Each structure stands twice: as C-alpha cells, then as structure tokens.
Amino acid sequence: MATAAAPALSVPLKWICVSCIPEVILQGLYTTYPVLVSSMLIRCIVSLVPARHSYYDAIATVLGLWTLWWYYGYSTGYFLILLILVYLLVTVGSVGKRGILVGGVCMVFIIMCELLIVSSAEWHKVRGSFLVMSMKLVSLAYDIDTNINTAGRDHRGGGGGVPSVISYVSYAVFPATTVFGPFVTFNDHLQYTNGTPLSLGWIFCAVRSLSMSLLTLSLSMCLFPFLFEEPFWNKWFAAYSAAASFRYSHYFISFLSEATAILSGIGYKIEPAGTITWSKFRVTYPLDVEVPRSLGSLVNSWNIPMHVFLKNYVFKPVLIRLNYGGAFFFTFLTSAMLHGLNFQLAAVLLSIALYAYTENKFRYKLSKLLDACVKDRPCSHNCSHKHKSYLSVSSLECSVGLCH
C-alpha cells in the first residue's frame, strides 16, 4: 500500500524567505523609525551637548509630542487631557492619597474613552499607549506619597515632591517609553539625563534587541501562520500555530521597547567596579514563557516592567489592607481594568489568577512535604531544602508540570 506524502507548507518556503520576511522587516522599520530616531536623537544630544536638565526635558517633550502626533494624530489630545487632570490631582491631592486617587481617575478615564469618547477603531490603536502612560502616572503619584525622590535634582528640586511641569510632561510623553513602552519609574526615567558616554556596549545591546524584535516579527507574520495550516495538519497544531503567532508578536513589541529604551539612555546598571553595563535590561524572557517553570513565572516573564508595576504599586499597597489571596486577585483585576473593558481578556486574566494562586499554594505545600525546591519561584542558593540536585528537582518539576 502506498504511503501518503508528507504534509507540506501551504506556501513555498522560498516565498517566505525571499519575499515575506524582507517585506515584513522593511515594513516594521518604516512603522517604528519615528520612535527609533527620536530615541537616538535624545541620547546623542544629552551625551554630546552639555546643558541644564530642563533643556533636555524640553527637547524630550517636543519629540514625545511629535511622536504621539505621528502615530495617533488628533487622539494625542486625549493623552494631554489625562496629563492635565493627573497633574492637578497630584498637586492639590491629599498626602498619602494621591496614588489611589490617580489610579481611580486613570481607570475611569480609560473606561470613558473606550465607551463614550473614542471610536472603537481609534481606541484599538491608542489603548496600549494609554496603558503605559497610566502606569507611569500611578507610579509617580505613589512615589510622591511615599517620599521617594521624584523631585530629583537640579531644577527638579532637592528631595521628594511634585516634579516641575516640564519634567512631569517629559516623563509622561517620553518617546522611547510611551508609544510601545516599556514602563519605567520616574527615577529610572531620569537616567537619560545622566549623559553616559556613547559606547560599543550600548549600541550592541540596542542593535541586539532591535534584531530580536525584527526576528520575532518575521516569525509571527511569515512562519507560524503557515506552519501548521489546516487541512494539512491536525487542528491542535493549527491552534498552537495561531497562539505562537500571537506570542511572537508580543515578543516583537517587547524587544522593540527594550531597544528604544536603551537607545535613549535608559536601562543601564553600574557594576561594583564602576563600569556601565546595558545587557541586564530586559522586558521579556521568551524562553521562560515558552517553557515556564510555573504559571507564576510565565506571568512574570511575559512583561517584566508591568510585573514590577503591579507588584510595587498595586499588590504591596493592597496587601496592607487585604490578605495575600485578596491582594493577589485584586492585582489581576487591576491589570484587566487597565487593559480596558474587554470581557474575554478579563476572563483570561482572572482564570490565570485562580490557577496561579492554586499552583502557588500547592507547590508551597509540596516543597514542605518533599523538602525539595519545587516552589513556583526558584529557591535561593542557601535555602534549607534537602533536595536541591538538578536530577531530583527536575524529576519533581516534570511531575508537577504534567498536572498543568
């Protein structure tokens, strides 16, 4: 009996490599070049032209507003309205209440824009930037409440307090972190004014992130949509292909935001020896998403800056008033609200919250019962667990993973 021919791609591989991938890369660069150019321009000005920090903030504000206008046109006005409202609240709000007040205003404003003000097509374009800007404004309000040094230095003042208008606006509309992200705190944002020297390490990390961005975009657009296309493959493979295409489109945005932040001078670390390194700034860890240790580690690695925001500015403040479980679910609910009124997304996030919470408690009890490092987060090197060897822990991890 003759054997069936092996399934083949529904489109020629040559077309993918010669036509699709180059076209997608060029389109990706054309779409993102305003942000890339603005980020590079700010970095070069700060590093090569000595000036007061207020002048740098003014230039960043102009470039940020131009970038928003380039992508969103007249919808830029909605961002400005939110900025004015929040600055008034931060200026006149009660001490200790600014964070909660600004968080509530941002959520109400997002819901009003989605339901009453902005058209569905336009909202789909701007909601990502609204999410990033809302996280910035909420974090700034909480930092002012907790007396973290948000007034900064030079023209910003000498201690914690409300930053100047130009410093506030430059942070909110900073071109390298507003359109595509990532979220950065106000103090991390101030790194761009430090004028660290231009270096090969800096440009290498920026180019690496940009290259990974274009690679994941190419895989998302040119490979996965055709890899397991029906009717050649089982429907489960087709579903995996669709999910992989979505994940890799997320990696594209994540690596792109990583590249723009580094290009603008944000994200470096100063080592104990005094050297500056750019390689530790990360927005996502694709490997931890594709092969996660647990659902909790997947959520953390999906969008690291957003995880930092939710942990420091939602979970920890709420944990003071609620127990661990209540704060855990409230954090996921807040994330769903910041993403807008999307029932499907909210249902997915709350389902993830329920599963992650259950897994967290199960793994915690299992680690005590077996005296092994099988918590949903990796243990520290000096933990008290008996079973730490790679083989034994990996076997337990695989057993727990099969329960997923």
Solvent accessible surface area in square Angstrom, and as a share of the most:
residue,aa,sasa,rsa
1,M,237,1.06
2,A,98,0.76
3,T,127,0.74
4,A,100,0.78
5,A,97,0.75
6,A,88,0.68
7,P,69,0.43
8,A,65,0.50
9,L,56,0.28
10,S,49,0.32
11,V,34,0.20
12,P,90,0.57
13,L,109,0.54
14,K,150,0.64
15,W,105,0.37
16,I,4,0.02
17,C,71,0.42
18,V,99,0.57
19,S,44,0.28
20,C,13,0.08
21,I,52,0.26
22,P,57,0.36
23,E,114,0.51
24,V,22,0.13
25,I,52,0.26
26,L,123,0.61
27,Q,108,0.48
28,G,5,0.05
29,L,62,0.31
30,Y,140,0.53
31,T,61,0.35
32,T,3,0.02
33,Y,83,0.31
34,P,0,0.00
35,V,1,0.01
36,L,21,0.10
37,V,85,0.49
38,S,2,0.01
39,S,0,0.00
40,M,67,0.30
41,L,81,0.40
42,I,3,0.02
43,R,5,0.02
44,C,37,0.22
45,I,37,0.19
46,V,11,0.06
47,S,30,0.20
48,L,120,0.60
49,V,79,0.45
50,P,127,0.80
51,A,45,0.35
52,R,131,0.48
53,H,36,0.16
54,S,21,0.14
55,Y,125,0.48
56,Y,13,0.05
57,D,0,0.00
58,A,39,0.30
59,I,61,0.31
60,A,0,0.00
61,T,13,0.07
62,V,100,0.58
63,L,26,0.13
64,G,1,0.01
65,L,59,0.29
66,W,103,0.36
67,T,0,0.00
68,L,1,0.00
69,W,127,0.45
70,W,113,0.40
71,Y,38,0.15
72,Y,21,0.08
73,G,21,0.20
74,Y,191,0.73
75,S,9,0.06
76,T,9,0.05
77,G,29,0.28
78,Y,55,0.21
79,F,0,0.00
80,L,68,0.34
81,I,86,0.43
82,L,0,0.00
83,L,6,0.03
84,I,109,0.55
85,L,75,0.37
86,V,0,0.00
87,Y,41,0.16
88,L,102,0.51
89,L,41,0.20
90,V,1,0.01
91,T,73,0.42
92,V,118,0.68
93,G,13,0.13
94,S,75,0.48
95,V,121,0.69
96,G,44,0.42
97,K,115,0.49
98,R,27,0.10
99,G,0,0.00
100,I,93,0.47
101,L,75,0.37
102,V,0,0.00
103,G,16,0.15
104,G,34,0.33
105,V,36,0.20
106,C,0,0.00
107,M,41,0.18
108,V,87,0.50
109,F,18,0.08
110,I,1,0.01
111,I,41,0.21
112,M,83,0.37
113,C,0,0.00
114,E,39,0.18
115,L,112,0.56
116,L,141,0.70
117,I,79,0.40
118,V,11,0.06
119,S,71,0.46
120,S,99,0.64
121,A,78,0.61
122,E,44,0.20
123,W,12,0.04
124,H,123,0.55
125,K,107,0.45
126,V,0,0.00
127,R,82,0.30
128,G,38,0.36
129,S,0,0.00
130,F,1,0.00
131,L,22,0.11
132,V,14,0.08
133,M,0,0.00
134,S,0,0.00
135,M,6,0.03
136,K,0,0.00
137,L,0,0.00
138,V,10,0.06
139,S,0,0.00
140,L,1,0.00
141,A,0,0.00
142,Y,40,0.15
143,D,4,0.02
144,I,10,0.05
145,D,20,0.10
146,T,86,0.50
147,N,122,0.62
148,I,77,0.39
149,N,70,0.36
150,T,0,0.00
151,A,8,0.07
152,G,4,0.03
153,R,87,0.32
154,D,77,0.40
155,H,44,0.20
156,R,9,0.03
157,G,34,0.33
158,G,80,0.77
159,G,35,0.34
160,G,44,0.42
161,G,21,0.20
162,V,49,0.28
163,P,1,0.01
164,S,37,0.24
165,V,90,0.52
166,I,57,0.29
167,S,1,0.00
168,Y,4,0.01
169,V,27,0.16
170,S,0,0.00
171,Y,0,0.00
172,A,0,0.00
173,V,0,0.00
174,F,0,0.00
175,P,1,0.01
176,A,1,0.01
177,T,0,0.00
178,T,0,0.00
179,V,11,0.07
180,F,41,0.17
181,G,2,0.02
182,P,8,0.05
183,F,10,0.04
184,V,8,0.04
185,T,26,0.15
186,F,0,0.00
187,N,57,0.29
188,D,66,0.34
189,H,1,0.00
190,L,10,0.05
191,Q,38,0.17
192,Y,4,0.02
193,T,5,0.03
194,N,75,0.39
195,G,28,0.27
196,T,14,0.08
197,P,99,0.62
198,L,71,0.35
199,S,50,0.33
200,L,154,0.77
201,G,40,0.38
202,W,12,0.04
203,I,57,0.29
204,F,130,0.54
205,C,7,0.04
206,A,2,0.02
207,V,80,0.46
208,R,68,0.25
209,S,1,0.00
210,L,38,0.19
211,S,57,0.37
212,M,68,0.30
213,S,0,0.00
214,L,23,0.12
215,L,93,0.46
216,T,5,0.03
217,L,21,0.10
218,S,5,0.03
219,L,47,0.23
220,S,3,0.02
221,M,104,0.47
222,C,0,0.00
223,L,50,0.25
224,F,19,0.08
225,P,53,0.34
226,F,41,0.17
227,L,49,0.24
228,F,34,0.14
229,E,65,0.29
230,E,95,0.43
231,P,122,0.76
232,F,101,0.42
233,W,87,0.30
234,N,81,0.41
235,K,129,0.54
236,W,185,0.65
237,F,95,0.40
238,A,23,0.18
239,A,55,0.43
240,Y,107,0.41
241,S,6,0.04
242,A,67,0.52
243,A,46,0.36
244,A,0,0.00
245,S,23,0.15
246,F,132,0.55
247,R,44,0.16
248,Y,42,0.16
249,S,41,0.26
250,H,30,0.14
251,Y,1,0.00
252,F,25,0.10
253,I,64,0.33
254,S,4,0.03
255,F,15,0.06
256,L,1,0.01
257,S,2,0.01
258,E,2,0.01
259,A,0,0.00
260,T,0,0.00
261,A,0,0.00
262,I,0,0.00
263,L,13,0.06
264,S,1,0.00
265,G,2,0.02
266,I,1,0.01
267,G,7,0.07
268,Y,11,0.04
269,K,111,0.47
270,I,116,0.59
271,E,47,0.21
272,P,140,0.88
273,A,93,0.72
274,G,50,0.48
275,T,84,0.49
276,I,66,0.34
277,T,27,0.16
278,W,9,0.03
279,S,49,0.31
280,K,120,0.51
281,F,31,0.13
282,R,65,0.24
283,V,4,0.02
284,T,1,0.00
285,Y,94,0.36
286,P,34,0.21
287,L,132,0.66
288,D,59,0.31
289,V,8,0.04
290,E,58,0.26
291,V,110,0.63
292,P,49,0.31
293,R,65,0.24
294,S,0,0.00
295,L,32,0.16
296,G,8,0.07
297,S,16,0.10
298,L,42,0.21
299,V,44,0.25
300,N,27,0.14
301,S,10,0.07
302,W,67,0.23
303,N,44,0.23
304,I,37,0.19
305,P,13,0.08
306,M,15,0.07
307,H,50,0.22
308,V,57,0.33
309,F,2,0.01
310,L,24,0.12
311,K,93,0.40
312,N,59,0.30
313,Y,22,0.08
314,V,11,0.06
315,F,35,0.15
316,K,100,0.42
317,P,25,0.15
318,V,24,0.14
319,L,70,0.35
320,I,144,0.73
321,R,162,0.59
322,L,88,0.44
323,N,110,0.57
324,Y,82,0.31
325,G,13,0.12
326,G,27,0.26
327,A,0,0.00
328,F,28,0.12
329,F,66,0.27
330,F,87,0.36
331,T,13,0.08
332,F,24,0.10
333,L,78,0.39
334,T,10,0.06
335,S,7,0.05
336,A,4,0.03
337,M,56,0.25
338,L,6,0.03
339,H,52,0.23
340,G,4,0.04
341,L,76,0.38
342,N,52,0.27
343,F,173,0.72
344,Q,141,0.63
345,L,56,0.28
346,A,26,0.20
347,A,42,0.32
348,V,81,0.46
349,L,27,0.13
350,L,68,0.34
351,S,67,0.43
352,I,42,0.21
353,A,0,0.00
354,L,109,0.54
355,Y,90,0.34
356,A,6,0.05
357,Y,56,0.21
358,T,77,0.45
359,E,11,0.05
360,N,33,0.17
361,K,77,0.33
362,F,98,0.41
363,R,0,0.00
364,Y,103,0.39
365,K,139,0.59
366,L,30,0.15
367,S,0,0.00
368,K,135,0.57
369,L,141,0.70
370,L,64,0.32
371,D,54,0.28
372,A,0,0.00
373,C,15,0.09
374,V,0,0.00
375,K,65,0.27
376,D,10,0.05
377,R,98,0.36
378,P,97,0.61
379,C,37,0.22
380,S,71,0.46
381,H,191,0.85
382,N,133,0.68
383,C,26,0.16
384,S,110,0.71
385,H,27,0.12
386,K,153,0.65
387,H,74,0.33
388,K,92,0.39
389,S,67,0.43
390,Y,189,0.72
391,L,139,0.69
392,S,39,0.25
393,V,19,0.11
394,S,31,0.20
395,S,59,0.38
396,L,46,0.23
397,E,30,0.13
398,C,87,0.52
399,S,63,0.41
400,V,9,0.05
401,G,30,0.29
402,L,156,0.78
403,C,97,0.58
404,H,103,0.46
